[in-house]
């Protein structure tokens, strides 16, 4: 099974399938581009990706993955790539995508998970990566307690059950402190992604803050995103 791109360079051991990885990112950082780069590399290695996109139209994700040299039509036909539209509903519109969320209310999402997600056929453990570019969007449509409870009681357990490793982005500094603490406590790993402007040069930095039961490098590492969305750590 493929190891998680970029993150594999910060962890000495293999991350178990079904892990929930929380990424807390600065709003001005290149996290969204990095998430696309992780998806592209995972697909190149033969894995499957489900990408829940809330920050931009789904077609933008397809265009970016296409720039990475991937055959998007073929990947979607084979269902190795599944792009879930979480974006259109944030505009108050009905999505035309085959895979889409119609409501971001926690109660509606819970019903969706109970009726659909938890009954879908299982991929071979460890072969599919799920990326949520920004789960902070749920705070726009719910009180914090409701959507955090949804994450902890529905979303996280669902990924454990299906052995589906999940990487979820969460904007730093816009939510109540207890929200971060609750989600961090229930995550298998916490990764920080920030923008560093010291020294007159803008750099995107990544570090592993927490990784349960695995050895890891906790130092900040500069990340570079190339034009084709290849990711490199600049030592």
PyMOL commands that set and color helices and strands:
alter all, ss='L'
color gray80, all
select helices_A, chain A and resi 7-9+31-44+58-67+72-77+88-91+106-115+117-119+135-140+144-161+177-186+198-200
alter helices_A, ss='H'
color red, helices_A
select strands_A, chain A and resi 20-25+48-53+81-85+128-132+165-171+189-196+203-211+221-225+231-234
alter strands_A, ss='S'
color yellow, strands_A
deselect
rebuild
show_as cartoon
